[in-house]
Amino acid sequence: MGKYFGTDGFRGTANENLTADHAYKVGRFLGWYYGELKRHNGDDTPARIVIGKDTRRSSYMFEYSLVGGLTASGADAYLLHVTTTPSVAYIARVDSFDCAVMISASHNPYYDNGLKLINGKGEKMEDEIINLVEDYLDGKLNVFGQDWVELPFAKNEKIGRSVDYVSGRNRYIGYLISLGVYSFRGIKVGLDCANGASWAIAKSVFDALGAETHVINANPNGVNINKDAGSTHIENLQKYVVENGLDVGFAYDGDADRCLCVDENGNVITGDHILYIYGVYMKNRDKLVNNTIVATVMSNFGFFKALDDVGINYAKTAVGDKYVYEYMKENGCNIGGEQSGHIIFSKYASTGDGILTSLKMMQAMIGSKKKLSELAAPLKIYPQVLVNVRVKDKTSAQTDPDVQEAVAKASEELGTTGRMLVRESGTEPLIRVMAEAHTEEICHKHVESVVDVLRAKGHTV
């Protein structure tokens, strides 16, 4: 990860560590760079870059700043307006854009925002281009064989334009509807749109497929995105499903690239459950490529045991849907994701897609003729205890022989009844110490044994 961009884009508090000026400069670089790439390949047409945004008040400011930078560099900016991250990735891919930008801070509060850069294949942008963006922001850009103190402005007829492209969002809605294998008629579905980007999309899809659709948190006002709503506050949907006698509920985050579910009894169905349920559904129909599900190291111990019980293989990647997708692409796997609800169905999308995930769960329920609670029942989630320890130096703390010995001892004692996981935070000076076992008491015991060594060796702040 770089100085500005993490695994999920350039994120920060609006007009503090992520400013309108940053967005303008990102636009300046992308518009110029992709135009220059075209010219090097003998194509004199302007770069085409598509932009989407979520419902945060600051998203409009960042959108206009991006457009200003893009058009000043000679690119044409196509505006999807308020839409989901997966819709931007889809349109970038199917309409042959040079790249795309999604303005969102996902599940964060309204006062945060972010710039997610997406390549022309609908995937997270390559690190080498992200590094060039960062170099430009820091005034040390070297590309195409020379240093660039400043980028040239487009002149006269070469100045770019903005294009209303709401039709692209509508085509994405049509695409989702086309993936509906079964009619949803007679099924009562609850949707929590988090007052975010899915508010104008999700209900249209479920209505078109025949569901009796009930929606909460679909009245965005710029400052209520994710506020006591959506996948990070799923307790509201749990209550709503039970009180209204619904068959199932789906909760999205602010940009709808993740989904968590609620069964008919009000129980939360996590990303691990979703991977298990749909993985088994695919295996039973000989559709699970390589007989493998891709997850991260943070998936629950019970998830891996449940997969062992049904004979499904699994791969574990570093935390981040970026790493899940990279593994899937390299190894040809067709389902993977995270406990948080970022689920990737590679046959249909190049990124996590919350609405698509909810459609696939509906397919599993209807196709199996079972309630969601029945499909999830074989997976027993183990208690988990996670302690974040602030340290002076992450690498020296984690590589300390005494710390490693404590981790190894705890792992040996747990054996096949649980697991220990100690990893560095990707964004903060923290060591995350986690244990999973049959009881919380056992988890606390082993987590504390490792934390005590970190303190005793002077690694903590």
KAQUI-V602341 format. One record per pair of residues at least 6 apart in sequence whose ideal C-beta (glycine too) atoms are under 8 Angstrom apart, sorted by the first residue. I is the first residue (numbers start at 1). J is the second residue. Records with the same first field share a line. If there is no record, write none. Layout:
I = J + J
//
This chain:
1 = 7 + 426 + 427
2 = 130 + 131 + 134
3 = 134 + 138
4 = 10 + 22 + 133 + 134 + 137
5 = 117 + 130 + 133 + 134
6 = 426 + 427
7 = 320 + 322 + 323 + 426
8 = 106 + 114 + 116 + 320 + 321 + 322
9 = 102 + 114 + 115 + 116 + 117
10 = 18 + 22 + 26 + 114 + 115 + 117
11 = 18 + 105 + 108 + 112 + 113 + 114 + 115
12 = 18 + 112 + 113 + 114
13 = 111 + 112 + 113
14 = 56 + 58 + 61 + 62 + 111 + 112 + 113
15 = 58 + 61
18 = 112 + 113 + 114 + 115
20 = 61 + 62 + 65
21 = 65
22 = 115 + 137
23 = 61 + 62 + 65 + 66 + 69 + 103 + 115
24 = 65 + 66 + 68 + 69
25 = 69 + 136 + 137
26 = 66 + 69 + 101 + 115 + 117 + 133 + 137
27 = 65 + 66 + 67 + 68 + 69 + 70 + 72 + 73 + 75 + 77 + 101
28 = 69 + 70 + 72 + 73 + 136 + 151
29 = 69 + 73 + 132 + 133 + 136 + 141 + 151
30 = 47 + 49 + 69 + 70 + 73 + 75 + 99 + 101 + 117 + 133
31 = 47 + 49 + 69 + 70 + 71 + 72 + 73 + 74 + 75 + 77 + 160
32 = 73 + 74 + 75 + 151 + 152
33 = 47 + 129 + 132 + 143
34 = 47 + 49 + 75 + 98 + 99
35 = 46 + 47 + 73 + 74 + 75
36 = 144
37 = 47 + 98
38 = 44 + 45 + 47 + 98
40 = 144
46 = 74 + 75 + 76 + 158 + 160
47 = 70 + 73 + 74 + 75 + 76 + 98 + 99
48 = 75 + 76 + 78 + 96 + 97 + 98
49 = 70 + 75 + 76 + 77 + 78 + 97 + 98 + 99 + 100 + 101
50 = 77 + 78 + 79 + 80 + 88 + 91 + 92 + 95 + 97 + 100 + 101 + 165 + 168
51 = 63 + 66 + 67 + 77 + 78 + 79 + 80 + 88 + 100 + 101 + 102 + 103
52 = 80 + 81 + 82 + 83 + 84 + 85 + 87 + 88 + 100 + 101 + 102 + 103 + 169 + 197
53 = 59 + 60 + 62 + 63 + 81 + 82 + 83 + 102 + 103 + 104 + 197
54 = 82 + 102 + 103 + 104 + 105 + 196 + 197 + 225 + 254 + 255
55 = 82 + 195 + 196 + 197 + 199 + 220 + 222 + 225 + 254
56 = 103 + 104 + 105 + 110 + 112 + 113 + 222 + 223 + 225 + 254
57 = 110 + 222 + 223
58 = 110 + 111 + 113
59 = 82 + 103 + 104 + 113
62 = 103 + 113 + 115
63 = 79 + 103
66 = 77 + 101 + 103 + 115
67 = 77 + 79 + 162
70 = 76 + 77 + 160
71 = 77 + 154 + 159 + 160 + 161 + 162
72 = 153 + 154 + 159 + 160
73 = 151 + 153 + 154 + 160
74 = 154 + 158 + 159 + 160
75 = 98 + 160
76 = 160 + 161 + 162 + 163
77 = 160 + 161 + 162 + 163
78 = 97 + 162 + 163 + 165 + 168
79 = 162 + 163 + 164 + 165 + 166
80 = 87 + 88 + 91 + 165 + 166 + 168 + 169
81 = 164 + 166 + 169
82 = 197 + 199 + 200 + 220
83 = 169 + 172 + 197 + 201
84 = 172 + 197 + 198 + 201 + 255 + 256 + 257 + 353 + 354 + 355
85 = 102 + 104 + 106 + 116 + 197 + 255 + 256 + 257 + 351 + 352
86 = 172 + 256 + 257 + 349 + 351 + 352 + 353 + 354 + 355 + 356
87 = 168 + 169 + 172 + 201
88 = 100 + 101 + 102 + 118
89 = 100 + 102 + 118 + 122 + 123 + 349 + 350 + 351
90 = 122 + 172 + 175 + 349 + 350
91 = 97 + 100 + 165 + 168 + 169 + 171 + 172
92 = 99 + 100 + 118 + 119 + 120 + 121 + 122
93 = 120 + 121 + 122 + 350
94 = 171
95 = 168
96 = 120
97 = 120
98 = 120
99 = 117 + 118 + 119 + 120 + 125
100 = 117 + 118 + 119 + 120 + 122
101 = 115 + 116 + 117 + 118
102 = 115 + 116 + 118 + 255
103 = 113 + 114 + 115 + 116
104 = 113 + 114 + 116 + 197 + 254 + 255
105 = 112 + 113 + 114 + 254
106 = 114 + 253 + 254 + 255 + 257 + 258
107 = 194 + 226 + 230 + 231 + 232 + 253 + 254 + 258
108 = 114 + 226 + 254
109 = 225 + 226 + 227
110 = 222 + 223 + 224 + 225 + 226 + 227
116 = 124
117 = 124 + 125 + 129 + 130 + 133
118 = 124 + 125 + 351
119 = 125 + 126 + 129
121 = 350
122 = 349 + 350 + 351
123 = 325 + 350 + 351
124 = 322 + 325 + 351
132 = 141 + 143
135 = 141 + 142 + 143
136 = 148 + 151
139 = 149
140 = 147
141 = 147 + 148 + 151
142 = 148
154 = 160
169 = 201
172 = 201
173 = 201 + 204 + 205
176 = 201 + 205 + 355 + 356 + 359
177 = 205 + 208 + 209
179 = 348 + 356 + 359
180 = 205 + 208 + 209 + 359 + 362 + 363
181 = 363 + 366 + 367
182 = 362 + 363 + 366 + 367
183 = 209 + 210
184 = 206 + 209 + 210 + 211 + 362 + 366
185 = 210 + 211
186 = 210 + 212
187 = 211 + 212 + 247 + 248 + 362 + 366
188 = 211 + 212 + 214 + 244 + 245 + 246 + 247 + 248
189 = 206 + 211 + 212 + 213 + 214 + 246 + 247 + 248 + 249 + 250 + 362
190 = 214 + 215 + 216 + 237 + 240 + 241 + 244 + 246 + 248 + 249 + 250 + 262
191 = 198 + 202 + 203 + 206 + 213 + 214 + 215 + 216 + 218 + 249 + 250 + 251 + 252 + 358
192 = 215 + 216 + 217 + 229 + 230 + 231 + 234 + 236 + 237 + 240 + 249 + 250 + 251 + 252
193 = 199 + 202 + 203 + 215 + 216 + 217 + 218 + 229 + 230 + 252 + 256
194 = 217 + 225 + 226 + 229 + 230 + 231 + 232 + 251 + 252 + 253 + 254 + 256
195 = 217 + 218 + 219 + 220 + 221 + 224 + 225 + 226 + 227 + 229 + 230
196 = 220 + 225 + 226 + 230 + 252 + 253 + 254 + 255 + 256
197 = 254 + 255 + 256
198 = 252 + 256 + 354 + 355
199 = 217 + 218 + 219 + 220
201 = 256 + 355
202 = 215 + 250 + 252 + 256 + 355 + 358
203 = 213 + 215 + 218
205 = 355 + 359
206 = 213
207 = 213
209 = 359 + 362
214 = 240 + 244 + 246
216 = 229 + 236 + 237 + 240
217 = 224 + 229 + 230 + 236
225 = 254
226 = 232 + 233 + 253 + 254
228 = 236
229 = 236
230 = 251 + 252 + 253 + 254
231 = 251 + 252 + 253 + 258 + 259 + 260 + 340 + 341 + 354
232 = 253
234 = 251 + 260 + 262 + 268
237 = 249 + 250 + 251 + 262
238 = 249 + 262 + 266 + 267 + 268
239 = 266
240 = 246 + 249
241 = 248 + 249 + 262 + 263 + 264 + 266
242 = 265 + 266
246 = 264
247 = 264 + 371 + 372
248 = 261 + 262 + 263 + 264 + 361 + 362 + 365 + 372
249 = 261 + 262
250 = 259 + 260 + 261 + 262 + 354 + 357 + 358 + 361
251 = 259 + 260 + 261 + 262
252 = 258 + 259 + 354 + 355
253 = 341 + 354
256 = 353 + 354 + 355
257 = 321 + 342 + 351 + 352 + 353 + 354
258 = 271 + 338 + 340 + 341 + 342 + 343 + 352 + 354 + 357
259 = 274 + 341 + 343 + 354 + 355 + 357 + 358
260 = 268 + 269 + 270 + 271 + 340 + 341
261 = 268 + 269 + 273 + 274 + 358 + 361 + 372
262 = 268 + 269
263 = 269 + 371 + 372 + 373 + 376
264 = 371 + 372 + 373
265 = 373
267 = 373 + 376
269 = 277 + 361 + 372 + 376
270 = 300 + 339 + 341 + 381
271 = 299 + 337 + 338 + 339 + 340 + 341 + 342 + 343
272 = 295 + 299 + 300 + 302 + 303 + 339 + 379 + 381
273 = 376 + 379
274 = 337 + 341 + 343 + 357 + 361
275 = 293 + 295 + 299 + 303 + 335 + 336 + 337 + 343
276 = 293 + 303 + 306 + 307 + 376 + 378 + 379
277 = 361 + 364 + 372 + 375 + 376
278 = 335 + 343 + 360 + 361 + 364
279 = 288 + 293 + 307 + 312 + 335
280 = 310 + 312 + 375
281 = 363 + 364 + 367 + 368 + 375
282 = 288 + 334 + 335
283 = 291 + 310 + 311 + 312
287 = 334
288 = 312 + 334 + 335
289 = 332 + 333 + 334
290 = 313 + 331 + 332 + 333
291 = 311 + 312 + 313
292 = 312 + 313 + 314 + 315 + 331 + 333
293 = 307 + 312 + 313 + 314 + 315 + 333 + 335 + 336
294 = 314 + 315 + 317 + 324 + 327 + 328 + 331 + 333 + 335 + 336 + 337
295 = 303 + 304 + 314 + 315 + 316 + 317 + 324 + 336 + 337 + 338 + 339
296 = 316 + 317 + 318 + 319 + 320 + 323 + 324 + 338 + 339
297 = 316 + 317 + 318 + 319 + 421 + 423
298 = 319 + 338 + 339 + 421 + 434
299 = 316 + 338 + 339
300 = 339 + 381 + 382 + 384 + 436
301 = 382 + 418 + 419 + 436 + 437
302 = 379 + 380 + 381 + 382 + 436
303 = 379 + 381
304 = 314
305 = 380
306 = 378 + 379 + 380
307 = 313 + 314
309 = 378
310 = 378
315 = 327 + 331 + 333 + 336
317 = 323 + 324 + 326 + 327 + 336
319 = 338 + 423 + 426
320 = 338 + 426
321 = 337 + 338 + 342 + 344 + 351 + 352
324 = 336 + 337 + 338 + 342 + 344
325 = 336 + 344 + 346 + 350 + 351
327 = 333 + 336
328 = 334 + 335 + 336 + 344 + 346
329 = 346
333 = 346
334 = 345 + 346 + 347
335 = 343 + 344 + 345 + 346
336 = 343 + 344 + 346
337 = 343 + 344 + 352
338 = 352
341 = 352 + 354 + 357
342 = 352
343 = 352 + 353 + 357 + 360
344 = 350 + 351 + 352 + 353
345 = 353 + 356 + 357 + 360
348 = 356
349 = 356
361 = 372
364 = 375
365 = 371 + 372 + 375
368 = 375
382 = 418 + 436 + 437 + 438
383 = 436 + 437 + 438 + 439 + 440 + 443
384 = 434 + 435 + 436 + 443
385 = 434 + 435 + 436 + 440 + 443 + 444 + 447
386 = 432 + 433 + 434 + 447
387 = 432 + 433 + 434 + 447 + 451
388 = 425 + 428 + 430 + 431 + 432 + 433
389 = 397 + 430 + 431 + 432 + 433 + 451 + 454 + 459 + 460
390 = 428 + 429 + 430 + 460 + 461
391 = 397 + 429 + 430 + 431 + 454 + 459 + 460 + 461
392 = 429 + 458 + 459 + 460 + 461
393 = 429 + 459
394 = 424 + 425 + 429 + 430 + 431
395 = 424
396 = 459
397 = 403 + 431 + 454 + 457 + 459
398 = 404 + 422 + 423 + 424 + 431
400 = 453 + 454 + 457 + 459
402 = 453 + 456 + 457
403 = 422 + 450 + 453 + 454 + 457 + 459
406 = 449 + 450 + 452 + 453
407 = 420 + 422 + 450
409 = 449
410 = 420 + 435 + 446 + 449 + 450
411 = 419 + 420
413 = 446
414 = 420 + 435 + 437 + 442 + 446
417 = 437 + 438
418 = 435 + 436 + 437 + 438 + 442 + 443 + 446
419 = 435 + 436
420 = 433 + 434 + 435 + 446 + 450
421 = 432 + 433 + 434 + 435 + 436
422 = 431 + 432 + 433 + 434 + 450
423 = 431 + 432
424 = 430 + 431 + 432
425 = 431 + 432
429 = 461
431 = 454 + 459
433 = 447 + 450 + 451 + 454
434 = 447
435 = 442 + 443 + 444 + 446 + 447
436 = 443
437 = 443 + 446
454 = 460
//
